Each structure stands twice: as structure tokens, then as C-alpha cells.
Amino acid sequence: KDLNHYFEDRISSTTADLNNPYPHDYYSRNQLLNDMIQEAQILDKKIDYTWSLNRLREVHKEWTEQIMKIEIESLDDVSVDGIDYFDKFTPEGFKLLKTQKEVFTEGSLMKHCVYTAYWNTIKNGNYLAYHVNYKGEEATLGVHIYDDRLVFNQCYSRYNQSVSDDLRLHVMMFVDTLNHELKKENYFLTKKEQYVELI
């Protein structure tokens, strides 16, 4: 908003006393400002270099949410090939995340990395992600798809917080039941046969 404030901030950052009792604040402020410069360009906003560290954090969070909302609206909402098959085994309280938009929204809602870390694996048919709501407790469940079984990977609530023992047992039982149902339908055998045909 004011170039003079920008220059004052840059000068104070580069000449900061190295013995300052709060050096982390300088690092946090500079990191935030680096991110916010890119966000300001995307959103056509202006940065006020007189903002406090707390104010910068608030604005950074607000701008990040605005950008994520824009990204969500532009994402493909077509189901991953073959993932609909698993829907018939999905019980009440579980929601299978079947599209890029759903996985991205889950990561945004739950404040964790299910989209950034697992979307490609989901898209390639090697991972399942579920939103779970059990007795009012919400979490994201991740399950690896191997050649002969499904394997529990992780289950976390918002901000990667641990879930209750009750919920953890509930999702583990779900994965066991899912494996049982898939074996009954010869899912893994069929998958192997399809793989051999491709080779």
C-alpha cells in the first residue's frame, strides 16, 4: 500500500539485531510476506507493511482460503476410473472421495495433506480416501490398494490430530469387512487377470 513502509520493513529486516530474543518472529514475518506477495498478485490485493505479525497471519489465512475456493471451483469433478465399484461397500458414516474436487475439498476442510500427498495415488487406482463421521467425530481415512488386499494407512481428524480409540477401531473393522467383501467377489483375482492382459 505504501512503498515507504515496504522499504522501512526491508531495511529493518536486513539490519535486525542477530541477538534479538525473538529471531523466529523475523523469520515468520519474512516467510509470510513471501507467500503473501504471490497471493496478492493472484487476488489483486495490496500488502500493508505496517501490519503486525498476527495481522499478517490473519490476512494470509484469509487470502489462502480465497485462493483455495477459486481452485476448488476450477477442479474436475469426474470420478476416478473404477472407483465407483467400491461405493457399494461404503456403509453409513463413510463417504468415499471419488473425484479430484472431493479430495481437494476434504484436504481444505480437514486442514491436512490428503490432496497434496495422495491425489495422484488415488487417481492411479492405488489408494482410497474416505470422509468418516462416527458419533460426531470426523476424520479422513486412507487405505492402500495392493494386489491381494487393502491395507489401512492412516486416519486423522482436522489438522492431523489423532482420532479416538473408538473411531480407530471402527475404521479398522471397516477395512477388514471391505477386504472380506472384495475377496468374496474375487476382486483381487480379477485385478491380477486384467493386469496380465495389459502386459
C-alpha positions in Angstrom: 0.0 0.0 0.0 2.9 2.4 0.7 6.4 1.9 -0.8 8.0 3.8 2.1 6.6 1.3 4.6 7.9 -1.5 2.3 11.4 -0.1 2.3 11.4 0.5 6.0 10.3 -3.1 6.6 13.1 -4.4 4.3 15.7 -2.3 6.0 14.6 -3.3 9.5 14.6 -7.0 8.4 18.1 -6.9 7.0 19.6 -4.9 9.9 17.8 -6.8 12.6 19.9 -7.5 15.7 21.1 -11.1 15.5 20.9 -11.3 19.3 17.2 -10.4 19.2 15.3 -12.5 21.7 12.6 -13.3 19.1 14.5 -14.1 15.9 11.7 -16.6 14.9 9.4 -13.6 14.5 11.6 -12.1 11.8 11.7 -15.5 10.0 8.0 -16.0 10.3 7.2 -12.5 9.1 9.5 -12.8 6.1 8.1 -16.2 5.1 4.5 -14.9 5.4 5.3 -11.9 3.3 7.0 -14.0 0.6 3.8 -16.1 0.4 1.5 -13.1 0.5 3.3 -11.3 -2.4 2.3 -14.2 -4.6 -1.2 -14.3 -3.2 -1.6 -10.6 -3.6 -0.7 -10.9 -7.3 -3.3 -13.7 -7.8 -6.1 -11.8 -5.9 -5.1 -8.3 -7.0 -4.7 -7.2 -3.3 -2.2 -4.9 -1.6 0.0 -5.6 1.4 0.3 -3.2 4.2 3.9 -3.5 5.6 2.9 -1.9 8.9 0.7 -4.9 9.7 1.8 -6.8 12.9 2.8 -10.5 12.7 -0.6 -11.5 14.0 -2.4 -9.4 11.4 -0.3 -10.8 8.6 -1.2 -14.3 9.8 -4.9 -13.4 9.7 -4.7 -11.9 6.2 -2.6 -14.8 4.9 -5.1 -17.3 6.2 -8.0 -15.3 4.6 -6.2 -15.0 1.2 -5.2 -18.7 1.2 -8.8 -19.7 1.8 -9.9 -17.4 -1.1 -7.4 -18.9 -3.4 -8.4 -22.4 -2.4 -12.0 -21.6 -3.1 -11.1 -20.4 -6.6 -9.1 -23.6 -7.2 -11.9 -25.8 -6.0 -14.4 -24.2 -8.4 -12.0 -24.9 -11.3 -11.3 -28.6 -10.5 -12.5 -31.6 -12.5 -15.5 -33.3 -10.8 -15.3 -36.5 -12.8 -15.0 -39.8 -10.9 -11.7 -41.7 -10.9 -11.9 -44.7 -13.2 -13.1 -47.8 -11.4 -13.6 -46.2 -8.0 -17.4 -46.4 -8.2 -17.0 -50.1 -7.7 -16.1 -49.5 -4.0 -19.2 -47.4 -3.4 -21.5 -50.4 -2.9 -19.4 -51.4 0.1 -19.5 -48.0 1.7 -21.5 -48.0 4.9 -23.4 -45.2 6.6 -21.0 -42.6 8.2 -18.4 -43.2 5.4 -18.1 -41.1 2.3 -15.8 -42.4 -0.5 -14.0 -39.5 -2.1 -14.2 -40.2 -5.8 -13.2 -37.0 -7.6 -10.3 -34.5 -7.6 -12.7 -31.9 -6.3 -13.9 -34.0 -3.4 -10.3 -34.9 -2.4 -9.2 -31.3 -2.6 -12.3 -30.2 -0.6 -11.5 -32.8 2.0 -8.0 -31.5 2.5 -9.3 -27.9 2.7 -12.0 -28.8 5.2 -9.9 -31.0 7.4 -6.7 -28.9 7.1 -4.3 -31.7 6.1 -2.4 -33.1 3.1 -4.8 -35.8 1.7 -4.9 -33.9 -1.6 -1.3 -32.8 -2.0 0.2 -36.1 -0.8 -2.4 -38.7 -2.1 -4.3 -37.4 -5.0 -2.0 -38.9 -7.7 -2.1 -42.3 -5.9 -5.9 -42.2 -5.7 -6.1 -41.2 -9.4 -3.9 -44.1 -10.3 -6.2 -46.6 -8.5 -3.8 -47.4 -5.7 -5.4 -45.6 -2.8 -8.9 -44.9 -1.3 -9.8 -41.9 0.8 -12.9 -41.6 2.9 -14.5 -38.9 5.0 -15.7 -40.5 8.2 -18.3 -39.2 10.6 -18.7 -41.5 13.7 -20.6 -40.4 16.8 -20.0 -36.8 15.9 -16.2 -37.3 15.4 -15.0 -36.5 11.9 -11.8 -37.8 10.2 -10.2 -38.8 7.0 -9.4 -42.4 6.4 -6.7 -43.5 3.9 -6.4 -47.1 2.6 -3.7 -48.6 0.3 -4.9 -50.9 -2.5 -2.4 -53.7 -3.0 -2.5 -56.7 -5.4 -4.1 -59.0 -2.9 -5.6 -56.8 -0.1 -6.5 -53.4 1.2 -4.3 -52.1 4.0 -5.1 -49.4 6.5 -2.8 -46.5 6.1 -4.0 -43.6 8.3 -6.9 -41.9 10.0 -6.7 -38.3 11.2 -9.0 -35.6 12.2 -8.6 -31.9 11.5 -5.0 -30.6 11.4 -3.7 -34.2 11.5 -4.9 -34.7 15.1 -5.2 -38.2 16.4 -8.6 -39.8 16.5 -10.2 -41.6 19.5 -9.5 -45.2 20.1 -13.2 -45.9 19.4 -13.1 -44.3 15.9 -9.8 -46.0 15.1 -11.3 -49.4 16.0 -14.4 -48.6 13.9 -12.4 -47.8 10.7 -10.1 -50.8 11.2 -13.1 -53.0 11.3 -14.5 -51.4 8.2 -11.2 -52.1 6.3 -11.4 -55.8 7.5 -15.0 -56.0 6.3 -14.1 -54.4 3.0 -11.3 -56.9 2.4 -13.7 -59.8 3.2 -16.3 -58.5 0.7 -13.7 -57.9 -2.1 -12.3 -61.4 -1.6 -15.8 -62.8 -1.9 -16.3 -61.1 -5.2 -12.8 -62.2 -6.4 -11.8 -58.5 -6.9 -8.1 -59.1 -6.4 -8.0 -62.1 -8.7 -9.9 -60.2 -11.4 -7.5 -57.2 -11.0 -4.5 -59.5 -11.5 -6.0 -61.0 -14.6 -6.6 -57.6 -16.1 -3.1 -56.6 -15.3 -1.7 -59.7 -17.1 -3.8 -58.9 -20.1 -2.3 -55.4 -20.3 1.2 -56.9 -20.3 
